[in-house]
Amino acid sequence: MENPYRSSSEEPREPQTGPRYSSHEHDGRRAAAALSAKLWPVAFLLASIPSPSSGDVDLGPIQLHAYGVMLLLGIAAATWLTGLRWTRRGGDWDLIFRVAVWGVASGIVGARLYHVLTSWNELPDEWWGPFAIWKGGLGVWGGIGLGVIVGAIVAKRSGANLARLADCVAPALLVAQGIGRFGNWWNQELYGRPTDLPWGLEISPENRDIDHIESETFHPTFLYEALWNFAAAGILLVVERRFRIRPGGLFALYVVLQVFRNPSRRSP
């Protein structure tokens, strides 16, 4: 039966099966497609991460070891973040500075001892080899371990609450570790298996593993670990804000997160 409410000149409409979009949505989709088309060539052009040709930075007559510079930046960032969190809890900067001075000094000693004990064959074959810190060779775990122990002793003698102070230090340590990993990038010494991914890390032939001497790009393990450390610091801050944790609990979570770090690395 013919519909009496439709004029004879009106054409029947086809049923609409696809999703309906407004003109603004169509414009947004076209803009996104155009942007994607422009970015893809850039991604292919930047098909690898270059490595510095040298681990040194020359400032006129002064030559700086980039690895040491990154360590100092990490220490400064950790001291600032710890002090900020501690003073917000009623503490004072004087304690943070004293803990930092003793903790950093002992941390350097611990880092060197760790390297000497675990990489004895890499030391210069001279009597002064174990003390040649200017030749490189610091183990981050030895530095954190001895630095935390000595720092805790200083804080305890000052009458500070160690558990609360440790919670203030936890995310700061992760930030420092993340910054310090870029020192490995300068030295071309922390990378993984060969890869053809766009973010593969270029490694000079003299710094490549003998088993992969023909490969040119490798997984940037230093970058993975840096991003993991920054993300873990963010996790600690979020957990602290959203949940009530007993004093010392945040530092315990820091230790747990370290267990889940990416342990696979390949470094000559």
C-alpha positions in Angstrom: 0.0 0.0 0.0 1.4 3.4 -1.0 2.3 5.8 1.8 -0.2 8.7 1.7 2.2 11.1 3.5 4.9 10.9 0.8 4.7 13.0 -2.3 4.8 11.2 -5.6 8.0 13.1 -6.6 10.1 12.0 -3.6 12.5 9.3 -4.3 12.7 6.3 -1.8 15.8 6.5 0.5 18.4 3.8 0.8 18.8 2.4 4.3 21.9 3.8 6.0 24.1 0.9 7.2 27.4 2.7 8.1 28.1 5.0 11.0 27.0 8.6 10.8 29.6 11.3 11.1 29.2 15.0 11.4 31.1 17.4 9.2 33.4 18.2 12.1 34.2 14.5 12.6 34.9 14.1 8.9 37.3 17.1 9.1 39.0 15.7 12.2 39.5 12.3 10.5 40.9 13.9 7.3 43.3 16.0 9.4 44.5 13.0 11.4 45.1 11.0 8.2 47.0 13.9 6.7 49.2 14.3 9.8 49.9 10.5 9.9 50.9 10.6 6.2 53.4 13.4 7.0 54.9 11.8 10.1 55.5 8.4 8.6 58.4 9.6 6.3 60.0 11.3 9.3 59.8 8.0 11.3 61.6 6.2 8.4 64.2 8.9 8.1 64.9 8.6 11.9 65.3 4.9 11.7 67.8 4.6 14.4 69.2 6.4 17.5 72.7 7.7 16.9 75.4 7.3 19.6 77.9 10.0 20.5 81.3 9.6 18.8 83.0 10.3 22.1 82.2 10.1 25.8 83.9 13.4 26.5 82.6 16.9 26.3 85.1 19.7 25.6 84.5 23.1 27.0 87.5 25.1 25.8 90.5 23.9 27.9 88.3 21.8 30.1 87.4 18.2 29.2 84.4 16.6 31.0 83.5 13.0 31.1 79.8 12.8 30.0 79.2 9.8 32.2 80.3 11.7 35.3 78.3 14.7 34.2 75.1 12.6 34.0 75.9 11.1 37.4 76.2 14.6 38.9 72.9 15.6 37.3 71.2 12.5 38.7 72.6 13.2 42.2 71.5 16.8 42.0 68.0 15.8 40.9 67.7 13.2 43.7 68.9 15.6 46.3 66.4 18.3 45.2 63.4 15.8 45.0 64.3 14.2 48.4 64.7 17.6 50.1 61.4 18.8 48.6 59.5 15.8 49.9 61.3 15.8 53.3 60.6 19.5 54.0 57.0 19.1 53.1 56.8 16.6 55.9 58.3 19.0 58.4 62.0 18.1 57.9 64.8 20.5 57.2 67.2 20.9 54.3 70.3 20.7 56.5 69.8 17.0 57.1 69.3 16.3 53.4 72.5 18.1 52.5 74.5 16.2 55.2 73.0 12.9 54.1 73.8 13.8 50.5 77.4 14.7 51.1 78.2 11.5 53.1 75.9 9.3 50.9 77.4 10.5 47.6 81.0 10.2 48.8 80.4 6.7 50.1 78.4 5.9 47.1 81.3 6.6 44.8 83.5 4.3 46.9 80.8 1.6 46.8 80.3 1.9 43.1 84.0 1.6 42.5 84.3 -1.4 44.8 81.4 -3.1 43.0 83.1 -2.6 39.7 86.5 -3.8 41.0 84.9 -7.0 42.4 82.8 -7.8 39.4 85.0 -6.7 36.6 88.5 -7.2 37.7 89.7 -8.2 34.2 88.7 -4.7 32.9 91.0 -2.8 35.2 94.3 -1.3 34.0 97.2 -3.8 34.5 99.0 -1.5 37.0 99.2 -1.3 40.7 97.0 1.7 40.7 94.4 0.0 38.5 91.8 -0.4 41.2 92.0 3.3 42.1 91.9 4.6 38.5 88.3 5.9 38.7 89.2 8.4 36.0 89.5 5.5 33.6 85.8 4.7 34.2 84.1 1.8 35.9 81.4 2.4 38.5 78.7 -0.1 39.5 75.4 1.5 40.3 74.3 -1.1 42.7 77.4 -0.8 44.8 76.9 3.0 44.9 73.3 2.8 45.9 74.0 0.1 48.5 76.8 1.8 50.4 75.4 5.2 49.9 72.0 4.3 51.4 73.8 2.5 54.4 76.0 5.5 55.2 73.2 8.0 54.6 71.0 6.0 57.0 73.7 6.1 59.7 74.0 9.9 59.3 70.2 10.3 59.5 69.9 8.0 62.5 72.5 9.9 64.4 70.6 13.1 63.7 67.5 11.6 65.2 65.5 11.5 62.0 62.8 8.9 61.3 64.6 6.5 59.0 61.4 4.9 57.6 59.9 8.3 56.6 63.2 9.5 55.2 63.6 6.3 53.1 60.1 6.9 51.6 61.2 10.4 50.6 64.3 9.0 49.0 62.7 6.1 47.1 61.3 8.0 44.0 64.4 10.3 44.0 66.7 7.3 43.6 64.7 6.1 40.6 65.0 9.5 39.0 68.7 9.6 39.6 69.1 6.1 38.1 67.1 7.1 35.0 69.3 10.2 34.4 72.4 8.2 35.0 71.5 5.7 32.3 72.1 8.3 29.7 75.8 8.2 30.8 75.8 4.7 29.3 74.5 6.1 26.1 77.5 8.5 25.9 79.8 5.5 26.5 78.0 3.1 24.1 78.1 0.5 26.8 74.5 -0.6 27.6 72.6 -2.1 24.7 70.8 -5.3 23.9 70.4 -7.7 21.0 70.6 -6.6 17.3 67.4 -5.1 16.0 66.0 -3.4 12.9 63.3 -1.4 14.8 63.2 2.3 14.1 64.6 3.0 17.6 67.6 0.8 17.2 70.7 2.2 18.8 73.8 2.7 16.6 76.9 1.2 18.1 80.4 1.8 16.7 82.3 -1.4 15.6 84.9 -1.1 18.3 82.1 -1.1 21.0 80.1 -4.0 19.6 79.9 -7.5 21.0 82.2 -9.8 19.1 79.2 -12.2 18.5 77.4 -9.4 16.6 80.2 -7.4 15.1 78.4 -7.2 11.7 75.2 -5.7 13.2 74.8 -2.0 13.2 71.8 -1.3 15.4 70.9 -2.8 18.8 68.1 -2.6 21.3 68.7 0.6 23.4 68.7 -1.1 26.8 69.9 2.2 28.4 66.8 3.9 27.2 64.5 1.0 28.3 66.0 1.1 31.8 65.8 4.9 31.9 62.1 5.0 30.9 61.4 2.1 33.4 63.1 4.1 36.2 61.1 7.3 35.4 57.8 5.2 35.1 58.6 3.5 38.4 59.1 6.8 40.1 55.8 7.9 38.8 54.2 4.7 40.1 55.6 5.3 43.6 54.2 8.9 43.7 50.8 7.7 42.5 50.6 4.9 45.1 51.7 7.3 47.8 48.9 9.7 46.9 46.1 7.2 46.5 46.8 4.8 49.3 47.8 5.0 52.9 51.1 3.2 53.3 52.9 2.6 56.5 56.3 4.3 56.9 58.9 2.4 55.0 56.4 0.8 52.7 57.2 3.0 49.8 60.9 2.2 50.0 60.0 -1.5 50.1 58.0 -1.0 47.0 61.0 0.6 45.4 63.0 -2.5 46.1 60.2 -4.7 44.6 60.1 -2.6 41.4 63.9 -3.0 41.0 63.4 -6.8 40.9 61.2 -6.4 37.8 63.7 -4.3 35.9 64.7 -5.5 32.5 67.7 -7.7 33.3 68.7 -8.6 29.7 71.5 -6.5 28.4 74.5 -7.0 26.2 77.5 -4.8 26.9 81.1 -5.5 25.9 
